[in-house]
Amino acid sequence: MIEDRKVVRLWKHLRTGMPLWKAATRSGMDEKTARKYRDSKKLPSEEVVAHSWRTRPDPFAEVWGGVYELLEENPRLEAKTLFAWLQREQPGKFQDGQLRTFQRGVKAWRATCGAAKEVFFSQVHHPGRLCASDFTHMNSLEVTILGQPFEHLVYHFVLTYSNWEWANICFSESFESLSEGMQNALWELGGVPERHRTDRMSAAVNNLSTDKEFTKRYETLMNHYGMTREKIQAGKANENGDVESLHGHFKNAVDQALMLRGSRDFESREAYAMFLRELLHQKNLGRSERLDEERSYLRSLPGARQESYKRLRVRVNTCSVIRVARNTYSLDSRLIGEHVWVHVYAEHLNVHYGQKIVERLPRLYGRNKRHINYRHVIDSLVRKPGAFENYRYREELFPSSRFRMAYDAMVEQCRSTASKEYLQVLELAAKENESAVDDALRVLLDQDGPLTADAVKAFLASDQDVPSVTEVMVEEMDLSIFDELLDDKEVCNGIGHGCQDASEWSLTGASPTDVSGGL
């Protein structure tokens, strides 16, 4: 078929007075065809007749009525399901190769007679009015810290007008992570927009009750910065589309930057955080023009940040532990029976007693996790060694694998005294030096003598030099010897004529039977 552009070229040449045969040649068409388009004054596309008839009979003409009734009753029925139903109802009439024809018919019915589809209305964003935020997982990027997998999330904050964004590393979708991440973003931005929108995250939205739309702590945070609270409808992630869309762009940018860096391993979490910070600064440079416009509409920050912690009053039970957010933490046994105030931050807990911080603990995520410090309970365990063997938190009382190996060795020596001996060693670690005790156990485990608390004490008192940890060096094998072996005709042809007598086999150190079996 002649293309429109060739006919346009033909007319252009003819207008210059060029002969028809020459204009046709230059336009890439036959002279007869050129004469046709010269006389008709129409482009090829204008002469095409719309195809409005079927070229073959509709094989489903007799069943469409029943199919349409089912679709009206159950709009979510799939064409493939309906086709299988027809094959069951009328065996042998419809073949698998007709499925695509049937699917086109169902699609055409949905487009002309089916239920109306949801319409998404694109919005005009105004500077300084709206910011949005959400959490996103980063584990797919396979970042490591000193070779260890670093499983984490980021709190992602976005201005919907300029697309300025900020991110904060966190480990759970808690209110503390939300508060710390949002405040970091606002203070980095240097201003406050009018409204803040989130999805229905439990850290902000009261999903279990209709009495209050948002949680009290979230309302307090929003009031502190004077922002209006907004939430999306359940199951309507598109209403928070600005930040949802930028999740993918942000993670892709991090992935690309990691490729350029040549390594996904970092020496510390701080180094990784600095890497993200520099990347965000670079991405935001391209938005500086719209950001400058937006900044003129932002309101001033308050005089100070709001503390990002939850305050709880808990009692230290008789096991010298407290329960916070469904996890267990040990405290000094002196606090048994006392009430303490716990400030729950995004990544740690501060325990207060008598208006003083008495303990700082790493925050545990999930449920039924435990953080037990053997120093908190060792005094009582030494007095009650029988409680150790079946102690609920016994596994947490092995500071390192060396301590566990020492306990197992003591059990093999004498099970009845193993708990007492090990607890005395653990007491030494608590009151003297855990690292020194660990070194002593390493040396004593390598010796054949009995492993006891007295032996550990004696080693510590002797001030012996602790030998350095033995480094196992495996020499690299020269793989060329295998090539030599395969090239050796005496070996390869040992079965048959390659070896004539036993003297030849003595060179390889094997018998013909050995070689044939190996092959």
C-alpha positions in Angstrom: 0.0 0.0 0.0 1.2 3.5 -0.9 2.0 5.6 2.1 0.6 9.1 2.6 4.1 10.6 2.7 4.8 9.4 -0.9 1.6 10.9 -2.3 2.4 14.2 -0.5 5.9 14.2 -2.1 4.3 13.5 -5.5 2.0 16.5 -5.2 4.9 18.7 -4.2 6.9 17.7 -7.3 3.8 18.2 -9.6 3.3 21.7 -8.2 6.8 22.7 -9.5 5.7 21.7 -13.0 7.6 18.5 -13.1 6.3 15.9 -15.6 4.2 13.1 -14.1 6.6 10.2 -15.0 9.5 12.0 -13.4 7.5 13.0 -10.2 6.3 9.4 -9.9 9.9 8.1 -10.1 11.1 10.5 -7.5 8.2 9.7 -5.2 8.8 5.9 -5.5 5.7 4.8 -7.3 4.4 3.7 -10.7 3.3 6.4 -13.2 -0.2 4.8 -13.3 -0.5 4.9 -9.5 0.7 8.5 -9.6 -1.9 9.5 -12.1 -4.6 8.0 -9.8 -3.6 10.1 -6.8 -3.1 13.2 -9.0 -6.6 13.0 -10.3 -8.4 11.9 -7.0 -6.8 14.6 -4.9 -7.1 12.2 -1.9 -4.5 10.6 0.3 -4.4 6.7 0.6 -5.6 6.9 4.2 -8.7 8.9 3.1 -9.7 6.2 0.6 -9.7 3.3 3.1 -13.2 2.0 3.7 -13.9 1.1 7.4 -14.2 -2.7 7.8 -17.6 -3.2 9.5 -18.5 -6.7 8.4 -17.5 -10.2 9.6 -15.3 -12.2 7.3 -16.5 -15.5 8.8 -19.5 -16.7 10.8 -19.4 -16.1 14.6 -19.1 -19.6 16.2 -20.5 -18.3 19.5 -23.6 -16.5 18.0 -26.0 -19.0 19.6 -24.5 -18.8 23.1 -23.8 -15.1 23.6 -27.2 -14.5 25.2 -26.5 -16.9 28.1 -22.9 -15.7 28.4 -24.1 -12.0 28.7 -26.6 -13.0 31.4 -23.8 -14.6 33.5 -21.6 -11.5 33.0 -24.4 -9.2 34.2 -24.9 -11.3 37.3 -21.2 -11.8 38.0 -19.1 -9.0 36.3 -15.9 -10.4 37.7 -16.2 -13.7 35.8 -13.2 -14.3 33.5 -13.6 -15.2 29.8 -11.5 -18.3 30.3 -13.8 -19.5 33.1 -16.9 -19.0 30.9 -15.2 -20.7 27.9 -14.6 -23.8 30.1 -18.2 -23.7 31.2 -19.4 -23.7 27.5 -17.1 -26.7 26.8 -18.8 -28.6 29.7 -22.3 -27.5 28.7 -21.8 -28.4 25.0 -19.1 -31.1 24.8 -17.2 -31.2 21.5 -18.7 -28.0 20.0 -15.9 -25.6 21.0 -12.2 -26.3 20.7 -9.3 -24.7 22.7 -8.1 -22.9 19.6 -11.3 -20.8 19.7 -10.6 -19.3 23.2 -9.0 -16.1 21.8 -12.0 -15.4 19.6 -14.3 -15.9 22.7 -12.1 -13.6 24.8 -12.3 -10.8 22.2 -16.1 -11.1 22.3 -16.2 -10.8 26.1 -13.9 -7.9 26.0 -16.0 -6.1 23.4 -19.1 -6.7 25.6 -17.4 -5.3 28.7 -16.3 -2.2 26.8 -19.8 -1.4 25.4 -22.4 -3.0 27.8 -20.4 -3.9 30.9 -20.3 -2.1 34.3 -18.7 1.4 34.4 -15.1 1.4 35.5 -13.6 3.6 38.1 -12.2 6.9 36.8 -9.0 8.3 38.2 -9.0 12.1 38.3 -5.5 13.7 38.0 -5.0 16.5 40.4 -3.4 19.9 40.2 -0.8 20.4 42.9 -0.3 23.7 44.6 3.0 24.8 46.1 3.3 24.5 49.9 -0.1 22.8 50.4 0.5 19.0 50.6 3.1 16.6 51.7 2.8 12.8 51.8 4.7 10.0 53.4 4.9 6.2 53.7 7.2 3.4 54.6 8.9 1.1 52.0 11.1 -2.0 52.4 14.6 -1.9 51.1 15.7 -5.6 51.5 15.5 -6.2 47.7 18.6 -4.0 47.3 20.7 -6.6 49.3 22.7 -3.9 51.2 25.1 -5.4 53.8 27.0 -3.9 56.7 30.4 -5.5 57.2 29.2 -8.5 55.1 26.0 -9.0 57.2 22.6 -8.5 55.6 21.1 -5.2 56.6 17.3 -5.7 56.6 15.6 -2.3 56.9 12.9 0.1 55.7 12.9 3.8 55.0 10.4 6.4 55.9 9.8 8.3 52.7 8.6 11.9 52.7 7.5 13.8 49.6 6.3 17.3 48.7 3.6 16.7 46.0 4.2 20.0 44.1 8.0 20.0 43.7 8.6 16.2 44.4 11.3 17.1 46.9 11.9 14.0 48.9 13.6 12.8 52.0 14.2 9.4 53.5 15.1 8.0 57.0 16.3 4.5 57.8 14.1 2.6 60.2 13.2 -1.0 61.2 9.4 -0.9 61.7 6.3 1.0 60.8 6.0 2.4 64.3 4.8 5.8 65.4 8.3 6.5 66.7 9.8 5.9 63.2 7.1 8.0 61.6 7.7 10.9 64.1 11.5 10.8 63.7 11.4 10.5 60.0 8.8 13.3 59.4 10.6 15.7 61.8 14.0 15.0 60.1 12.4 15.8 56.7 10.7 19.0 57.9 13.9 20.3 59.6 15.9 19.4 56.5 13.3 21.2 54.4 13.3 24.2 56.7 9.5 24.8 56.6 6.1 23.2 57.1 3.4 22.6 54.4 -0.3 22.9 55.2 -1.4 19.3 55.0 0.1 15.9 55.6 -1.4 12.7 53.9 -0.7 9.1 54.9 -2.1 5.7 54.0 -4.0 3.9 56.7 -0.9 3.0 58.7 -1.7 2.1 62.3 1.0 4.5 63.5 -1.3 7.4 62.5 -4.8 6.2 61.7 -7.1 4.7 64.3 -8.3 1.7 62.2 -10.0 -0.1 65.0 -12.5 2.5 66.1 -14.7 5.1 64.4 -14.8 7.4 67.5 -11.5 9.0 66.6 -10.1 9.2 63.1 -6.5 9.5 64.1 -4.4 8.3 67.0 -3.9 10.7 69.9 -0.1 10.7 69.5 -0.3 11.5 65.8 -2.7 14.3 66.4 -0.3 15.7 69.0 2.5 15.6 66.5 0.4 17.3 63.7 -0.8 20.0 66.1 2.8 20.7 67.1 3.6 21.6 63.5 0.2 23.0 62.7 -0.5 20.6 59.8 -3.9 19.3 58.8 -4.2 15.5 58.9 -5.4 13.5 55.9 -5.7 9.8 55.2 -6.6 7.8 52.1 -9.5 5.4 51.8 -9.0 1.8 52.6 -7.6 -0.1 49.6 -7.0 3.1 47.5 -3.2 3.3 47.4 -3.6 5.6 44.3 -4.8 8.4 46.6 -1.3 8.5 48.0 0.1 8.0 44.5 2.9 10.7 44.7 4.8 8.9 47.4 3.9 5.4 46.1 5.3 6.3 42.7 8.4 7.8 44.1 9.1 4.6 46.1 10.0 2.8 42.9 12.0 5.7 41.5 13.9 6.1 44.8 14.8 2.5 45.1 15.8 2.3 41.5 18.1 5.3 42.0 19.7 3.6 45.1 20.2 0.4 43.1 21.9 2.3 40.2 24.1 4.2 42.6 25.1 1.0 44.3 26.1 -0.5 40.9 28.3 2.6 40.2 29.8 2.3 43.6 30.8 -1.3 42.8 29.8 -2.7 46.2 26.7 -3.1 48.3 28.7 -3.5 51.5 29.3 -0.6 53.9 31.6 -0.3 56.9 28.8 1.0 59.1 25.2 2.0 59.2 26.4 5.7 59.4 28.3 5.2 56.1 25.2 3.8 54.4 23.0 6.7 55.8 25.5 9.2 54.4 25.4 7.4 51.1 21.5 7.8 51.0 21.8 11.4 52.1 24.2 12.4 49.3 21.9 10.6 46.8 18.9 12.5 48.0 20.7 15.8 47.8 21.7 15.0 44.2 18.1 14.0 43.2 16.7 17.2 44.8 19.0 19.4 42.9 17.0 18.8 39.8 13.9 20.1 41.6 15.4 23.3 43.0 13.5 25.6 40.7 10.0 24.3 41.8 11.3 23.9 45.4 12.3 27.5 45.6 8.8 28.4 44.5 7.3 26.1 47.0 9.5 27.3 49.9 7.9 30.7 49.7 4.6 29.2 50.7 5.9 27.0 53.6 5.2 28.1 57.1 7.9 28.5 59.8 9.1 25.6 61.9 8.2 25.6 65.6 10.7 26.6 68.2 11.8 23.0 68.9 11.3 19.4 67.8 8.8 17.2 69.6 10.3 14.2 71.4 9.7 11.0 69.3 9.1 8.5 72.1 6.3 6.7 73.9 6.2 6.8 77.7 5.2 3.7 79.6 5.1 2.9 83.3 5.9 -0.8 83.9 6.7 -3.0 86.9 9.9 -5.1 87.2 8.7 -8.6 87.9 10.3 -11.2 90.1 12.2 -12.6 87.2 14.0 -9.2 86.9 12.4 -8.5 83.5 9.9 -6.1 82.0 7.5 -6.5 79.1 7.4 -3.7 76.6 5.5 -3.9 73.3 5.1 -7.7 73.7 8.9 -8.2 74.1 11.0 -9.0 77.2 13.9 -7.0 78.6 16.0 -7.7 81.7 16.9 -5.1 84.3 19.1 -5.0 87.3 17.7 -7.3 90.0 17.8 -4.4 92.5 14.7 -3.0 90.7 12.6 -6.1 91.2 9.1 -5.0 92.5 9.7 -1.3 91.5 7.9 0.7 88.8 10.1 2.3 86.1 9.3 4.7 83.3 10.3 3.4 79.8 10.8 5.9 77.0 10.3 3.9 73.8 12.2 5.4 70.8 12.3 4.2 67.2 15.5 2.1 67.9 16.1 2.0 71.6 14.5 2.2 75.1 15.6 4.5 77.9 14.6 3.1 81.4 14.1 5.8 84.0 14.0 5.4 87.8 14.1 8.2 90.3 14.4 10.8 87.4 17.6 9.1 86.2 18.3 6.9 83.2 19.3 3.5 84.7 19.4 1.5 81.5 19.6 2.0 77.7 18.4 -1.0 75.7 18.2 -1.8 72.0 14.6 -1.9 70.8 13.3 -5.3 69.7 11.0 -5.6 66.8 8.3 -8.2 66.4 6.7 -10.3 69.2 8.1 -12.5 71.9 11.7 -11.4 71.4 14.0 -11.1 74.4 17.0 -9.1 75.5 18.6 -10.6 78.6 21.8 -9.3 80.1 23.5 -11.9 82.2 25.0 -9.2 84.5 21.5 -8.4 85.7 20.8 -11.9 87.2 24.2 -13.5 87.7 24.3 -12.9 91.5 21.1 -14.8 92.1 22.0 -17.6 89.7 25.3 -18.2 91.4 23.3 -18.7 94.6 20.8 -20.9 92.8 22.8 -22.9 90.2 20.0 -25.6 90.0 17.8 -23.0 88.2 20.2 -22.6 85.3 19.6 -25.9 83.4 15.9 -25.2 82.7 16.0 -21.4 82.9 13.6 -20.0 80.3 16.2 -17.5 79.1 19.2 -19.8 79.4 20.3 -19.3 75.8 20.7 -15.6 76.4 23.3 -16.4 79.1 26.0 -17.4 76.6 27.8 -14.1 75.7 29.6 -15.8 72.8 29.9 -19.2 71.2 33.0 -19.9 73.3 31.0 -19.7 76.5 28.5 -22.2 75.0 31.4 -24.6 74.1 32.8 -24.3 77.6 29.4 -25.2 79.1 29.0 -28.2 76.9 32.6 -29.3 77.8 31.7 -29.0 81.5 28.5 -31.1 81.0 30.6 -33.8 79.4 33.1 -33.7 82.3 30.4 -33.8 85.1 26.8 -33.0 84.4 25.9 -32.6 88.1 28.4 -29.7 88.7 28.4 -28.2 85.1 25.9 -25.4 86.0 27.7 -24.4 89.1 31.1 -24.3 87.4 29.7 -22.4 84.4 27.9 -19.8 86.5 31.1 -19.1 88.4 32.9 -18.5 85.0 30.0 -16.2 84.0 30.4 -14.3 87.3 34.0 -13.8 86.5 33.1 -12.4 83.1 30.5 -10.0 84.8 32.9 -8.8 87.5 36.2 -9.0 85.8 36.5 -8.8 82.1 34.3 -10.7 79.6 36.9 -10.5 76.8 39.7 -11.8 79.1 37.5 -14.7 80.2 36.7 -15.5 76.6 40.4 -15.6 75.7 41.0 -17.9 78.8 38.3 -20.3 77.6 39.8 -20.4 74.1 43.2 -21.4 75.5 41.8 -23.9 78.0 39.5 -25.5 75.4 42.5 -26.2 73.3 44.2 -28.1 76.2 43.4 -31.5 77.4 43.0 -30.6 81.1 39.7 -30.3 82.9 37.8 -27.1 82.3 36.7 -25.5 85.6 36.1 -22.1 87.1 39.3 -22.5 89.2 41.3 -23.1 86.0 39.9 -19.9 84.5 40.7 -18.0 87.6 44.2 -19.4 87.6 44.8 -18.5 84.0 43.6 -14.9 84.6 45.8 -14.5 87.6 48.9 -15.8 85.8 48.9 -13.0 83.3 49.9 -15.4 80.6 50.2 -14.1 77.0 47.2 -15.2 75.1 48.3 -16.7 71.7 46.7 -15.1 68.7 43.8 -16.8 67.0 45.1 -19.4 64.7 44.6 -18.5 61.1 43.8 -21.5 58.9 45.7 -21.2 55.6 44.7 -23.5 52.8 47.3 -23.6 50.0 45.8 -22.9 46.6 45.9 -26.1 44.5 47.6 -26.2 41.2 44.9 -27.4 38.9 47.3 -28.1 36.1 48.2 -31.4 37.6 44.8 -32.7 36.5 45.6 -31.7 33.0 48.8 -33.6 33.2 47.0 -36.6 34.5 44.5 -36.5 31.6 47.4 -36.1 29.1 49.3 -39.0 30.5 48.7 -41.8 28.0 49.8 -44.4 30.5 46.9 -43.5 32.8 44.3 -42.7 30.2 45.0 -45.8 28.2 45.6 -48.0 31.2 42.7 -50.2 30.3 43.8 -51.9 27.1 47.1 -51.4 25.4 48.3 -48.3 27.2 50.1 -50.1 30.1 52.0 -53.2 29.2 53.0 -54.5 32.6 52.8 -53.8 36.3 56.0 -51.8 36.3 54.4 -49.1 34.3 51.5 -48.9 36.8 53.9 -48.5 39.7 54.7 -45.0 38.3 51.2 -43.8 39.1 50.8 -45.5 42.4 47.6 -47.3 41.4 46.6 -50.6 39.9 44.6 -51.1 36.7 41.6 -52.0 38.8 41.9 -48.8 40.7 41.9 -46.7 37.6 39.1 -48.5 35.9 37.0 -48.1 39.0 37.8 -44.4 39.2 36.7 -43.8 35.7 
